[in-house]
């Protein structure tokens, strides 16, 4: 669609340029003939009421007519130069269009070469095989044979590149990278899970240690309170001493001495 629009724009520009050249040429020719006939007395000069500094200018129309004629003739001298410039632009435009066609044909045959479509090994047979492929291609059959031949030769030159970057090799590489990416994602998910478990265990251990310390502190406090309360209740307190042996009968006796708390006076 864009290419057709460009072609229409170029055709419209070409027609307008040709029309402008024709108008300039006819205008210059008409002014020249009209001025020559006016100079020879066959026609009258132009009459233009022109004032300068409050005074009428005599023969202003004649001067204007001669000036326009000289200007038109001078412009006509630039027409051949502009024509050559247009020819260069047209040739450059055609060259660009042809290069686009060559690039399009080369892209098609190179894609087929990467898909291992061609089997011929010799240069002549390989180029002929590629040329036949391009001629049978539905999108490239309207191109000139010279362009197709250039594209086929370019494809044969880049055959090693097509073999190196073949479609099956690219697919294997992509599959391998995809598997590696999946493995990395799985490893990262397991690593995140392990980090979560580790943080949970650390938090749990901290809570257990904190509860143990609280329980130990409560136990020590309870022992201290019991040591304060036991004398008041008259409860016996066990005093540990060294074991004593009875020399009379040779039997071991209990090494504990029971210390009785004194009772309050009645």
C-alpha positions in Angstrom: 0.0 0.0 0.0 2.8 2.4 0.9 4.8 1.5 -2.2 1.8 2.1 -4.4 1.2 5.5 -2.8 4.8 6.4 -3.4 4.5 5.5 -7.0 1.4 7.6 -7.4 3.2 10.5 -5.7 6.2 10.2 -8.0 3.9 10.1 -11.1 2.0 13.2 -9.9 5.2 15.0 -9.3 6.6 14.0 -12.7 3.4 15.3 -14.5 3.5 18.6 -12.6 7.1 19.2 -13.4 6.5 18.4 -17.1 3.5 20.8 -17.1 5.6 23.5 -15.4 8.3 23.2 -18.1 5.7 23.4 -20.9 4.2 26.5 -19.3 7.5 28.2 -18.9 8.6 27.4 -22.4 5.3 28.5 -24.0 5.3 31.7 -21.9 8.9 32.5 -22.9 8.2 31.8 -26.6 5.0 34.0 -26.5 6.7 36.9 -24.8 9.6 36.8 -27.2 7.4 36.8 -30.3 5.2 39.5 -28.8 8.2 41.7 -27.9 9.8 41.2 -31.4 6.5 42.1 -33.1 6.1 45.1 -30.9 9.6 46.3 -31.6 9.1 46.0 -35.3 5.8 48.0 -35.1 3.5 45.1 -35.9 2.0 45.1 -32.4 1.6 47.8 -29.8 3.5 47.7 -26.6 1.9 47.1 -23.3 0.4 50.1 -21.5 0.7 50.2 -17.8 -0.3 53.4 -15.8 2.8 53.6 -13.5 3.7 56.6 -11.4 7.0 57.2 -9.7 7.5 60.1 -7.2 4.2 61.6 -8.3 5.2 61.7 -11.9 3.9 59.3 -14.6 6.5 57.0 -16.1 6.5 57.0 -19.9 6.7 53.7 -21.7 6.3 51.8 -18.5 4.5 49.0 -20.3 7.3 48.6 -22.8 9.9 48.3 -20.1 7.8 45.8 -18.2 7.2 43.7 -21.3 10.9 43.7 -22.2 11.8 42.8 -18.6 9.4 39.9 -18.5 10.7 38.6 -21.8 14.3 38.7 -20.6 13.2 37.0 -17.4 11.3 34.2 -19.3 14.3 33.6 -21.6 16.7 33.5 -18.7 14.5 30.9 -16.9 14.5 28.8 -20.1 18.2 28.5 -19.8 17.8 26.7 -16.5 15.3 24.2 -17.9 18.0 21.8 -19.4 19.9 21.9 -16.1 16.8 21.0 -14.1 16.0 18.3 -16.7 19.3 16.7 -16.1 18.7 16.9 -12.3 15.4 15.2 -12.7 16.9 12.5 -14.8 19.5 11.9 -12.0 16.7 11.8 -9.4 14.6 9.4 -11.6 17.6 7.1 -12.1 18.4 7.2 -8.4 14.8 6.4 -7.6 14.8 3.5 -10.0 18.0 2.3 -8.5 16.6 2.4 -5.0 13.5 0.6 -6.1 15.6 -2.1 -7.8 17.8 -2.4 -4.7 14.6 -2.9 -2.6 13.5 -5.6 -5.0 16.9 -7.3 -4.8 16.9 -7.1 -1.0 13.4 -8.6 -0.9 14.3 -11.4 -3.3 17.5 -12.1 -1.4 15.6 -12.3 1.9 13.2 -14.9 0.4 15.9 -17.1 -1.0 18.1 -16.8 2.0 15.2 -17.9 4.3 14.8 -20.9 2.0 18.5 -21.6 2.2 18.4 -21.5 6.0 15.6 -24.0 5.9 17.9 -26.4 3.9 15.7 -26.2 0.8 18.6 -26.4 -1.7 20.7 -29.5 -2.2 23.0 -28.8 -5.1 26.7 -28.4 -4.2 28.3 -27.1 -7.4 28.2 -23.3 -7.9 26.5 -23.4 -11.3 23.8 -25.9 -10.1 23.3 -24.1 -6.8 22.8 -20.7 -8.5 20.4 -22.2 -11.0 18.5 -24.0 -8.3 18.1 -20.7 -6.4 17.1 -18.8 -9.5 14.4 -21.4 -10.3 13.1 -21.1 -6.8 12.9 -17.3 -7.2 11.1 -17.6 -10.5 8.5 -19.9 -9.0 8.0 -17.7 -6.0 4.5 -16.1 -6.0 5.6 -12.7 -4.7 8.8 -12.4 -6.9 7.7 -13.8 -10.2 7.1 -10.3 -11.6 10.6 -9.1 -11.0 13.2 -8.7 -13.7 15.3 -11.8 -14.4 18.5 -9.8 -13.8 17.4 -8.9 -10.3 16.5 -12.5 -9.5 19.9 -13.6 -10.8 21.7 -11.1 -8.6 19.7 -12.3 -5.6 20.5 -16.0 -6.4 24.2 -15.2 -6.7 24.1 -13.3 -3.4 22.4 -16.3 -1.7 25.0 -18.7 -3.0 27.8 -16.5 -1.6 26.2 -16.4 1.8 25.5 -20.2 1.8 27.9 -20.8 4.7 26.2 -18.1 6.7 22.8 -19.8 6.0 24.3 -23.2 7.0 25.7 -21.7 10.2 22.4 -20.1 11.2 20.1 -22.8 9.9 16.6 -22.9 11.2 17.0 -26.3 12.9 20.2 -25.1 14.7 18.5 -21.9 15.8 15.5 -24.0 17.1 17.8 -26.3 19.0 19.7 -23.3 20.5 16.4 -21.6 21.5 15.1 -24.9 23.0 18.3 -25.3 25.0 18.2 -21.7 26.2 14.5 -22.2 27.1 15.3 -25.3 29.2 18.2 -23.4 30.9 15.8 -20.6 31.7 13.2 -23.0 33.1 15.9 -24.6 35.3 17.1 -21.2 36.5 13.5 -20.2 37.3 12.9 -23.5 39.2 16.2 -23.1 41.1 15.2 -19.5 42.0 11.8 -20.6 43.2 13.4 -23.4 45.4 15.9 -20.9 46.7 13.1 -18.5 47.7 11.3 -21.4 49.3 14.4 -22.4 51.3 15.0 -18.8 52.3 11.4 -18.6 53.6 11.9 -21.8 55.6 15.2 -20.6 57.0 13.6 -17.3 58.1 10.7 -19.2 59.6 13.0 -21.5 61.6 15.1 -18.6 62.8 12.0 -16.8 64.0 10.7 -20.0 65.6 14.0 -20.6 67.4 14.1 -17.1 68.6 10.6 -17.4 70.1 11.5 -20.8 71.7 14.7 -19.4 73.3 12.7 -16.4 74.5 10.1 -18.6 76.1 12.8 -20.8 77.7 14.5 -17.7 79.2 11.1 -16.4 80.5 10.3 -19.9 82.0 13.8 -20.1 83.6 13.4 -16.7 85.1 10.0 -17.6 86.5 11.5 -20.8 87.9 14.3 -19.0 89.6 11.9 -16.5 91.0 9.7 -19.3 92.3 12.7 -20.9 94.0 13.6 -17.7 95.6 10.1 -17.2 96.9 10.1 -20.8 98.2 13.3 -20.3 100.1 11.8 -17.3 101.8 8.6 -19.0 102.7 10.0 -22.4 103.9 11.4 -21.1 107.3 8.1 -19.5 108.1 6.3 -22.7 107.5 8.7 -24.8 109.7 9.6 -27.2 106.8 12.8 -29.2 107.3 15.8 -28.3 105.2 18.2 -31.0 104.0 21.9 -30.2 104.6 24.4 -32.2 102.6 27.5 -33.5 104.4 30.2 -36.0 103.7 29.4 -39.7 104.0 30.3 -41.2 107.3 31.2 -44.9 107.8 30.2 -46.8 111.0 33.3 -48.5 112.3 31.4 -50.6 114.8 29.3 -52.6 112.3 30.9 -51.7 109.0 27.7 -50.5 107.3 27.2 -47.3 105.5 24.8 -44.9 107.0 22.8 -42.2 105.3 24.9 -39.1 104.8 22.0 -36.7 105.2 21.5 -34.6 108.3 18.0 -33.3 108.9 18.1 -29.8 110.3 14.8 -29.1 112.1 13.6 -25.6 112.2 13.0 -24.2 115.7 9.4 -23.8 116.6 8.1 -20.6 117.9 7.8 -20.3 121.7 4.5 -21.2 123.1 
